[in-house]
Amino acid sequence: MSLTLRKEFKYALVVPTSMGVRITPFDGLPAYSTNLFKMHATSAETNVASISSYLGLPVKALTAFVKGSPVADFIKSDLRARNIEYEGPEVPQGGPWGYRHQFNIADSGFGLRGPRVHNDRAGEVGRTLNVKDFDLDRLFGKEGVQIVHLSGLIAALSPETSQFCLEVARFAKRHGTLISFDLNYRASFWKEREEELHAAFTEIASLSDILIGNEEDYQLCLGVKGPEAGGENIEETIDAFKGMIMNAKKAFPNVTVFANTLREVVSANEHLWGAIVYENENWHEAPLRTINVMDRIGGGDGFVGGLLYSILTGMEPEKWVKFAWASGALATTFLTDYAQPADEAMIWSIWEGNARVRR
């Protein structure tokens, strides 16, 4: 079974998302030890979309904004700067204790001091995402979308967003749009909702064409047997990862592409980074290689973004994992959560290990 992209489309990639802001201490310091922070707009899904948007493909985010909020204005400006269109309702704040955009405080860590992230999502406006606020027939039927990328972070955010992602997947499938699903398991999101979310994730996975996750994601979201998270040396258990993907293929035979990132952490600034992709009975591997890390957050999203871009632009399947691996490695060299590639050559030079100056 091969991937068939829509030939008539307005958007190459659409991402349902809940936007927020991240504040990061200067100079890699712990958050409690400084009073100087940088702020930028963020979400895992727009991190993914940024690879395609910076490289010139038409991209749209489906989200919700707090009406009249300066933070919402900041986020919109950031999305425009990234060449990402956006669509979504303006939700009244409802007073000081009403809705707001989620934010997180994240220091990058340094050396043997690992990164620490504190998420504050109380009152998050993105939890209200609802299909009634979007014209999905127009988007998927009349305008056309090649790939819609769904994230387990959004699918598990609230009962409303779980239903929203299910409806988006159903609409996409009816209109010939490919569905990408990054499982993104978060234990705090799943607490006391395990049965409900397992059912929702299983249906979305059954509709998907591209399924992405790590060993924890496949097992805890979908019940697919695989290697223990954080177990032995990854290179020694690569066959177990492949076995997990084959188990997932048996459970979800309509999925064409499976992807799994591989990471071993030496220090906050040095990782071993690799990946495997399975498509049409073919394995493609990016062996573990050392990468230098400025900020690890968003590396996995960069991988997904590179994978989707390589599919959207018609690269040969054996190149997908290479471009995706390098896109993820590129993301870890930015202090934003997302990579900002100047061109494809920048990403390919990372794969080739060529860090020579370009004049």
C-alpha positions as MATLAB code, in Angstrom:
seq = 'MSLTLRKEFKYALVVPTSMGVRITPFDGLPAYSTNLFKMHATSAETNVASISSYLGLPVKALTAFVKGSPVADFIKSDLRARNIEYEGPEVPQGGPWGYRHQFNIADSGFGLRGPRVHNDRAGEVGRTLNVKDFDLDRLFGKEGVQIVHLSGLIAALSPETSQFCLEVARFAKRHGTLISFDLNYRASFWKEREEELHAAFTEIASLSDILIGNEEDYQLCLGVKGPEAGGENIEETIDAFKGMIMNAKKAFPNVTVFANTLREVVSANEHLWGAIVYENENWHEAPLRTINVMDRIGGGDGFVGGLLYSILTGMEPEKWVKFAWASGALATTFLTDYAQPADEAMIWSIWEGNARVRR';
ca = [
       0.000    0.000    0.000;
       1.537    3.310   -1.063;
       0.846    6.864    0.070;
      -1.247    8.846   -2.410;
      -1.187   12.606   -1.963;
      -4.048   14.780   -3.161;
      -3.116   16.530   -6.395;
      -5.527   19.441   -5.901;
      -4.997   21.205   -2.594;
      -4.666   24.568   -0.929;
      -2.699   23.287    2.058;
       0.106   20.762    2.087;
      -0.149   20.347    5.858;
      -2.793   21.178    8.475;
      -2.201   20.827   12.234;
      -4.857   21.054   14.958;
      -3.120   22.595   17.960;
      -3.323   24.489   21.238;
      -0.926   27.423   21.177;
       0.926   28.772   24.170;
       4.142   30.473   25.159;
       7.398   29.211   26.600;
       9.714   31.258   28.783;
      13.346   30.148   28.873;
      16.085   31.429   31.180;
      19.036   33.145   29.558;
      22.373   31.317   29.377;
      20.976   27.874   30.126;
      20.460   28.661   33.818;
      17.868   26.949   36.021;
      14.611   28.924   36.111;
      14.817   29.670   39.831;
      18.284   31.194   39.593;
      17.651   34.108   37.196;
      15.283   36.978   36.496;
      15.974   37.133   32.746;
      13.860   35.054   30.376;
      13.138   34.794   26.648;
       9.552   34.190   25.508;
       8.367   32.582   22.314;
       5.143   31.040   21.015;
       5.038   27.280   20.944;
       3.132   24.070   20.443;
       4.334   20.604   19.493;
       2.180   20.593   16.377;
       3.407   23.926   14.993;
       6.937   22.760   15.798;
       6.241   19.960   13.311;
       4.654   22.308   10.787;
       7.580   24.743   10.875;
       9.847   22.487    8.803;
       7.367   22.654    5.920;
       6.427   26.305    6.430;
      10.046   27.543    6.462;
      10.770   25.489    3.364;
       7.908   27.048    1.435;
       4.939   24.681    1.668;
       1.454   26.051    2.490;
       0.601   25.218    6.099;
      -2.358   26.006    8.381;
      -2.930   25.654   12.153;
      -6.420   24.997   13.542;
      -6.553   26.430   17.045;
      -8.405   28.722   19.459;
      -7.465   32.148   20.783;
      -8.411   34.170   23.853;
     -10.280   37.210   22.570;
      -8.487   40.495   23.239;
      -5.454   38.804   24.796;
      -2.023   40.340   24.147;
      -0.609   36.829   24.395;
      -2.938   35.756   21.571;
      -1.673   38.694   19.505;
       1.915   37.643   20.245;
       1.145   34.089   19.094;
      -0.557   35.239   15.885;
       2.408   37.445   15.035;
       4.775   34.541   15.604;
       2.755   32.210   13.368;
       2.690   34.809   10.592;
       6.470   35.149   10.866;
       6.759   31.379   10.411;
       4.536   31.454    7.305;
       1.833   29.465    9.111;
      -1.771   30.460    8.414;
      -4.185   30.041   11.295;
      -7.910   29.614   11.783;
      -9.978   29.361   14.935;
     -12.520   30.959   17.241;
     -11.890   33.966   19.472;
     -13.036   32.758   22.898;
     -14.006   35.418   25.482;
     -11.675   35.287   28.452;
     -14.516   35.265   30.951;
     -12.757   37.369   33.579;
      -9.406   37.074   35.357;
     -10.019   33.418   36.261;
     -11.236   32.421   32.814;
      -9.430   31.185   29.734;
      -5.813   31.807   28.800;
      -3.083   30.386   26.611;
      -0.993   27.704   28.276;
       2.592   28.502   29.126;
       5.603   26.572   30.260;
       8.866   27.415   31.950;
      11.742   25.399   30.563;
      15.454   25.619   31.190;
      17.687   23.873   28.673;
      19.971   22.213   31.191;
      23.720   22.041   30.790;
      26.199   19.182   30.999;
      25.086   16.710   33.641;
      22.287   19.034   34.836;
      19.298   17.905   32.828;
      16.569   20.176   31.438;
      13.518   20.845   33.583;
      10.107   21.820   32.220;
       7.190   23.134   34.230;
       3.878   23.137   32.345;
       1.061   25.422   33.466;
      -2.087   24.598   31.478;
      -4.847   25.692   33.852;
      -7.662   27.400   31.952;
      -6.092   26.501   28.602;
      -8.253   27.816   25.769;
      -7.123   25.022   23.469;
      -9.079   22.549   25.597;
     -12.257   23.982   24.054;
     -11.469   22.944   20.442;
     -14.712   21.836   18.803;
     -15.651   20.907   15.235;
     -18.588   23.331   15.321;
     -16.067   26.180   15.205;
     -14.494   24.992   11.923;
     -15.857   24.404    8.433;
     -14.223   21.049    7.849;
     -16.188   20.418    4.650;
     -14.696   23.591    3.189;
     -11.212   22.821    4.454;
     -10.965   19.166    3.431;
     -13.521   19.084    0.629;
     -13.333   22.359   -1.297;
      -9.871   23.691   -0.420;
      -8.055   20.398   -0.041;
      -5.338   19.189    2.337;
      -2.560   16.730    1.524;
      -1.715   15.689    5.105;
      -3.387   16.463    8.411;
      -1.081   15.889   11.367;
      -2.675   14.924   14.684;
      -0.880   14.773   18.010;
      -1.679   12.711   21.074;
      -1.090   15.850   23.126;
      -4.179   17.438   21.570;
      -6.168   14.203   21.409;
      -5.698   13.761   25.184;
      -6.012   17.384   26.270;
      -9.717   17.183   27.168;
     -12.799   15.123   26.254;
     -13.693   17.912   23.817;
     -10.336   17.784   22.029;
     -10.443   13.973   21.899;
     -13.732   14.214   20.016;
     -12.357   17.058   17.885;
      -9.383   14.972   16.734;
     -11.645   11.998   16.000;
     -13.928   14.158   13.850;
     -10.981   15.732   12.018;
      -9.586   12.262   11.262;
     -12.952   11.061    9.973;
     -13.385   14.128    7.744;
      -9.846   13.781    6.423;
     -10.315   10.110    5.578;
     -13.552   10.799    3.685;
     -11.876   13.481    1.562;
      -8.696   11.612    0.657;
      -6.365   13.496    2.985;
      -3.512   11.484    4.466;
      -3.511   11.288    8.267;
      -0.344   11.477   10.352;
      -0.636   10.632   14.069;
       2.163   11.216   16.598;
       1.060    9.333   19.717;
       2.878   11.583   22.256;
       1.832    9.807   25.460;
       1.694   11.953   28.610;
       0.855   10.160   31.854;
      -0.671   13.260   33.477;
      -3.115   13.658   30.568;
      -4.196   10.020   30.716;
      -4.785    9.828   34.467;
      -8.304    8.444   35.149;
      -9.100    8.564   31.406;
      -7.223    5.458   30.280;
     -10.171    3.510   28.853;
     -11.662    6.530   27.072;
      -8.370    7.643   25.551;
      -7.288    4.152   24.545;
     -10.505    3.857   22.510;
     -10.028    7.278   20.889;
      -6.346    6.709   20.089;
      -7.092    3.265   18.679;
      -9.690    4.683   16.277;
      -7.415    7.510   15.146;
      -4.557    5.046   14.623;
      -6.853    2.781   12.594;
      -7.616    5.717   10.267;
      -4.011    6.873   10.020;
      -1.594    6.489    7.134;
       1.503    7.530    9.108;
       1.993    6.491   12.748;
       4.811    7.870   14.892;
       5.942    7.221   18.438;
       8.532    5.721   20.753;
       8.449    2.476   22.706;
       6.395    4.039   25.509;
       3.893    5.627   23.121;
       3.055    2.466   21.179;
       2.638    0.390   24.323;
       0.781    2.787   26.610;
      -1.465    4.430   23.993;
      -2.280    1.423   21.846;
      -1.341   -1.623   23.924;
       1.225   -2.774   21.359;
       3.916   -4.969   22.900;
       7.477   -3.638   22.664;
      10.759   -3.102   24.552;
      10.805   -1.576   28.004;
      11.210    2.212   28.051;
      14.648    3.262   29.280;
      15.889   -0.295   29.230;
      19.053   -1.709   27.699;
      21.364   -0.071   25.212;
      19.203    0.909   22.241;
      21.545   -0.543   19.625;
      21.336   -3.904   21.383;
      17.533   -3.863   21.339;
      16.913   -2.530   17.812;
      15.279   -5.827   16.833;
      12.833   -5.381   19.699;
      11.881   -1.945   18.338;
      11.339   -3.467   14.902;
       9.275   -6.235   16.474;
       7.114   -3.619   18.180;
       6.467   -1.898   14.855;
       5.563   -5.232   13.253;
       3.117   -5.809   16.125;
       1.657   -2.373   15.413;
       1.390   -3.218   11.712;
      -0.636   -6.342   12.564;
      -2.934   -4.284   14.791;
      -3.261   -1.415   12.295;
      -2.900   -2.894    8.789;
      -4.100    0.284    7.044;
      -1.074    2.278    8.265;
       1.542    2.564    5.528;
       4.403    4.312    7.374;
       5.614    3.683   10.924;
       8.366    5.762   12.530;
      10.237    5.509   15.811;
      12.918    7.897   17.088;
      15.846    6.557   19.126;
      17.738    8.555   21.707;
      20.389    7.935   24.343;
      21.333   10.870   26.583;
      25.023   11.223   27.412;
      24.565   14.708   28.855;
      22.228   17.654   28.322;
      24.468   18.740   25.451;
      25.405   15.391   23.920;
      22.930   12.791   22.693;
      23.054    9.692   20.556;
      20.277   10.227   18.016;
      18.794    7.720   15.608;
      15.538    6.591   14.011;
      13.820    3.804   12.130;
      11.085    4.031    9.492;
       9.054    1.139    8.108;
       7.133    1.498    4.840;
       5.761   -1.123    2.460;
       7.798   -3.923    4.044;
      10.998   -1.881    3.796;
      13.134   -0.832    6.773;
      15.054    2.443    6.674;
      17.428    3.273    9.507;
      19.398    6.262   10.729;
      21.970    4.647   13.048;
      22.679    6.271   16.384;
      25.120    9.149   15.933;
      26.401   11.764   18.341;
      24.744   15.164   18.100;
      25.537   18.316   20.051;
      22.481   19.759   21.750;
      21.733   23.374   22.602;
      18.141   22.607   23.685;
      16.588   19.175   23.274;
      12.954   20.312   23.410;
      11.358   20.001   19.983;
      13.870   17.539   18.551;
      11.238   14.840   18.148;
       8.869   17.348   16.549;
      11.630   18.341   14.140;
      11.996   14.680   13.156;
       8.267   14.398   12.447;
       8.320   17.668   10.535;
      11.180   16.432    8.367;
       9.446   13.103    7.755;
       6.231   14.798    6.606;
       8.098   17.312    4.444;
      10.036   14.543    2.700;
       6.774   12.708    1.972;
       5.008   15.869    0.807;
       7.795   16.761   -1.609;
       7.983   13.296   -3.142;
      11.417   12.212   -1.924;
      12.326    8.568   -2.374;
      11.374    6.567    0.758;
      14.996    5.724    1.599;
      15.631    9.458    2.048;
      12.755   10.030    4.482;
      14.537    8.828    7.616;
      17.713   10.724    6.702;
      15.947   14.033    6.172;
      13.803   13.503    9.276;
      16.826   12.578   11.439;
      18.653   15.710   10.294;
      15.592   17.927   10.821;
      15.346   16.682   14.404;
      19.064   17.254   14.947;
      18.685   20.762   13.503;
      15.893   21.576   15.977;
      18.208   20.861   18.915;
      20.514   23.661   17.745;
      17.809   26.312   18.290;
      16.565   27.863   21.527;
      13.080   27.960   20.075;
      11.194   24.657   20.254;
      11.169   24.521   16.460;
      13.810   24.391   13.752;
      14.065   27.260   11.289;
      15.771   25.779    8.214;
      17.068   28.274    5.673;
      16.775   25.691    2.910;
      16.936   21.949    2.281;
      20.715   22.162    1.894;
      21.057   23.168    5.548;
      19.292   19.985    6.614;
      21.165   17.714    4.214;
      24.496   19.143    5.400;
      23.602   18.016    8.922;
      22.954   14.490    7.676;
      26.292   14.560    5.857;
      28.100   15.805    8.970;
      29.314   18.874    7.121;
      29.538   21.868    9.479;
      31.941   23.867    7.325;
      31.345   27.588    6.970;
      29.309   28.700    3.943;
      30.261   32.095    2.538;
];
